[in-house]
Amino acid sequence: MTTITKEQPTPAQAPDGGPLLQASGVIMRFGGLTAVRDVDLTVNSGEIVGLIGPNGAGKTTFFNCLTGLYVPTEGTVSYRGEILPPKPHLVTQAGVARTFQNIRLFSNMTVLENVLVGRHTRTREGLLSALIRGPRYHKAEARSRERAMEILEFIGLADKADHLSRNLPYGEQRKLEIARALASEPGLLLLDEPTAGMNPQETRATEELVFAIRDQGIAVLVIEHDMRFIFNLCDRVAVLVQGEKLVEGTSDIVQQDERVIAAYLGEPFEGAPADEGDAAVEQAEAGFGAEAEAEAGAGTRAEAGADAGIAADDAGEEQENDR
C-alpha cells in the first residue's frame, strides 16, 4: 500500500554553469586511519564530473561525506551555497540524490513502488490524512504515481512497473536505482559505479542515460572503474589516490598525466621510456581502471580482468613460496 502525499516544491537550480556542489578541505578519519585527506571538489550546474582512483582510494567514503552518511572530521560540503546538514534525508531534500555501489532496492516491492519511495522528500501529509484518505490525499497520490510513471518511461522500465524489482535483470535493477533517485527531483545526482557488472551494451545504454539526465538540467557526479566510460562521459575528471586528490582536469589531461598512470600500474614513472609511457596511456584509455593487468615492478602479469588486489596477493604468495 502506497502512502503518497502532498507535493513539496522542487529544489531551485543553480544558474547554468554556476557552482552547485562545493566540497572544501574534506577530511574523514576512522580512528587512526585517514580515508579522505583534504579533498576539494566543485560540481557546476550542467556538468558531468567523474571521480576515479584505484580500489581503496576513498571514493565511496568521499561520496558518503557528500551525502550525509558520514560527518566529515574536517571540512565543509555545501549545495547552492548552503552547508548541507549531516543527515541523508535532509541532503536528499536539499536536492542531492545518489545511488549505491551495491544495489539497494526493496526486493518485495514493485518497480513502481520503488520509485514512489523516492518521492517521499517531495511529499508531505500527516498520519491523520493518510488514515482518512480524503480527496487531497488521493489527488497527491495520483500526482506522484503520474510522475513516477514519467520517470519509468524516461528510464525505459514503464512496461515493467508492476513487476517485483527482484525479478528484474541486473542491468535493469541498476536503472531502477537511478529512477528512484530521480524521483526525488534532484539538482545533483551522484552515481556510485553505475556500470559495475554490466556488459558493453548495457554500459553504452547507461552512458546515453546519463547524458539524457544531464540534458534535463541535472548535474552528475559519478564514480566508475571503467575508464572508457568515464573519459567518454565526463566534462572533468578528478583522481583520488590514497584519499588525496592527485589531479583534476579534462579527460585528455588526466589520461596523459604520468602520476595517474603510475598510481594505477603501481610503479614509479620517472625515467620510463616514451614507448612504455604510451603503452600505459593506451591501457588507461582501454579501461584498466582499478583492475590493472600488470604489476610491472614485480614482473608479474595478472590474468585479464582480474582484480588488482587479487593479483597482488598472488604475487605475495609466490614470493613467500620462493623464500
N, C-alpha and C positions, 0 to 999 in steps of 0.2 A: 504494500500500500504506500502510495507516494503522498507526501505532505509538502506540497509546493505552495508558496505563499506570496505575499505582496512584493512586487519588484522594488529593488533599491536602484538608485541611479548608477549608471556605468561610470567607472573612474575616468576622469578627464585625461586626455592625452597631452604629452609634451608637444611643443611646436616642432614641426618637421625639422629633423636634423639637430635638434637640441638635446642636451643631456637628459636621459631618462633615469638610468641607474648609475649611481656613483658609489664605489667601494673605496674607502681611503684607509690605508695602513692596517688592513685586516690581519690580525694575528690570532691563531687558535692553538692553545696549548691543552694537552691532556696530561696532567701531572708534569713529568719532566720531559715529555715529548712535545715538540713544536711541529704541528702538522701543516700549518699555514704561516708563512713568515712575511709580514709587512707587504701584503699584496694590494696594489691599486688597480682598479679596473673601471672603465666607463663604457656604458652602452648608450648610444644615441638613438633617438626616435628614428624608426625606419631602417635600422641596421640589423644585420645578422653577424654575430660575433662568435667565433669559435674559441674553445678552451681545450687545449691538448696537453699531453705530457705522458711520460711512462707510467706504468702501474705504480701506485703508491705515491704519486706526486702531490696529492692533496686536492685534486679537482673536485671530487664529490664533497669533501669536507668544506671546501670553499663554497660550493653550492648550498650546503646546509646552513652556512653562516648567512648567506644572502636571503634565505627563505625562512629564517626564524627557528629552524630545528635546532641549531646551535646558537648560543650567545657568544659572539667573538670575545676572546680575552682582552683584546685591544682593537681599536679602530672603529669606524662607523660605516653603515650602509644606508644610503638614502635613495628614495624614489621620488622623482619630480620635486626634488629639493627638500623633502621631509624625511627625517630619520625614521627608518622602519622599526616598528615595535618587535621585540623578540618573541613573537607568538605567530606560529604558522598561519592560523586562520585570519589574523589581522593583516599579515603580509598579503595573503590572497585577496582579502577585502580591499586592500590598498591598490591592487591591480597587478600583482606579480604572481603568476601561476607556474607550476612545474610538473614534470613527470619524474619517474624514478628509474634508476638503473635496473632494478628488479621490478617486474610487473606487479602492481598492487591494485588489481581490480576486485570488485565484490563478485566472487565467482558464482554465487547462487542468485544473483540479480540479473535482470535482462540488460541488454545493451542500452536500451532507452533509460532504464532506471539508473544505470551507472552514470550516464550523462546528467540526469536530473540531480544526482547527488552533487555534482559540480556547480549547480545553480544555487546552493544554499547561501552563499555570501551575497547573492543579488536578490534575495527574497527576505521578507520579514512578516511574521504573523505569530501571534501568541497561541498558547495552548488552547485557550477558550475558542478562538476562531477555528482551529483545527478540529476541535470536538464538535462544534456546532455545524461546521461545513456550510456556511451561508453563501450567498451569491458572490460576495467579494472573494472568498476563498476559492471557489470554483473558477472564477474569472482569472485569478492569478495562476492557478494550476494549469489552466488551458494555455495561458501565455507561455509558461515555462515549457510545457510539452511542445508547443509550436516552435519555440526557439531551439529546443533540444533536437527536434527532427530536422531543422535547418542545418544544424551543426553536423548531424549524421549524414545528411545529404552532401554537405561540403566535404566530409571525410571519405565518403563512399561506402557508408555502412547503413544507409537508410533501409535497405531491403532486409536487414537482419536486426531491426530494432527490437523484435520480440524474442530473439534467441538469447539463451543464457550465455553470459560472457565467457564462461569456462569452455563452451563448445566452439568458440571461435578459433581459427588457426592462429599460430603465434604472431604472424605479421599483423593480422587484424586486431589482435589484443593490444599490440603496440599502438596502433592507430586509435583504438578506443581510449587508451590513456590520454592521448593528445586531445581527443574530443572532449573528454571530461575536464581537462584543464581549460580548454577554450570556453567551456560552459560558464566559467566564472568571469567572462568578458575581460580578460587581462589586457594591459597595455604592453606587458613584457612576459614572454613565455620562455621558461628555462627547460631545456631538454637534456636529460642525462642519458647518454648513449642510446639514442632513439633507433639506431640500426643494428644494435647488438643481436647477433644470431640470425640476421636476415640474409637472404640470397641476393645476388646482384639486381634482379628485377625489383624486389621489394625495396632495396636501398634506393634505387632510382626513383621509385614512386614516392618514397619518403622525402627525397630531395625536392621533388616537384611540389609536394605538400607544404614543405617549409617555405618555399618561395611564394606559394599561394597565401600562406598565413601572413607573411611579410607584406604582401600586396594589399591585405586588408588593414594595414596600418599597425600591425603588432610587431614590435621588435623581438628578436630571438637571440638567446644566448645558449649555445649548445656545446656539450662535452661529447667527444667521439674519438675512437681509436682508428677509424677508417680515414686515412689521410686524403685519399682521393675525394671522398665525400666532403670533408671539411674544406679542402682547397677549392673545390668547385662551388661550394655554397657560400662561403663567408666573405664579408667585406673586410674584416680584420680578424686576426688570429693571435691569441695570447698563449704562451707556452709556460707551463709550470714544471719545475724540476725541484724535487725535494722541498716542496712547499713554497718555493720562491718563484716569482715571475722572471723568467730568463730573458724573454724578448717579446715584443708585441709589434705587429705591423701587418701589411698586406700578405696574401698568400705567397707571392713571389719573394718577398723579403724573408719570410720565415723559412721557406724551403731552401734558400741559399745560405742560411745562417749556419756557420760551422759548429757553433755551440749546440744548436738544436740537433744537428746530425750526430754529434758526439754523444749527446745525452741519450739518444735513442739507441745508438750502437754500443754504448757502454765503453767507449775507447777515447783516449785523448786524440785531438785532431791536429795538434801542432806538428808541422813538418810533414804532413801526409802528402804524397804525390798528387798532382792535379787529377790524374785519371781515377785514383781511388776516391777523391772527393766527389767527382762527377758520378761515380757509381753509387756512392752513398745518397746523393741527391735523388737519383733515379729510384732508389729503394724507398725514400721518403715519399716521393710522388706516387709510387705504386701502392702505398698504404700499409707500410710495415707497422705503423703505429707503435703500440706498446709491445707488439709481438715481433721483436727483431729476429731476423733469420740468421744472424751471425753474432758470435762472440769473438770478434777479431783479435782481441788482446790475448785470448787463451787458445786461439786457433781451432775452436770447436764450433761446428756448424749444426744448428738445430734443424729439425725437420720443418718443412714449410708449413706455416700456420700454427706452429707450437707456441705456447705461451713463453715469453722471455724468462719468467720466473722458473718454469719447469726446466728450461734449457740450462739455466744457471745451476739448479740443483743437480742436474745430470752431470755437469762439468765438475761440480764439487765432489760428487761420488766417485768419478773417475780418478780425480787427484788423490782421494783418500785411499782408493784401491792400489794406486801406484806406490804410495808410501808403505 
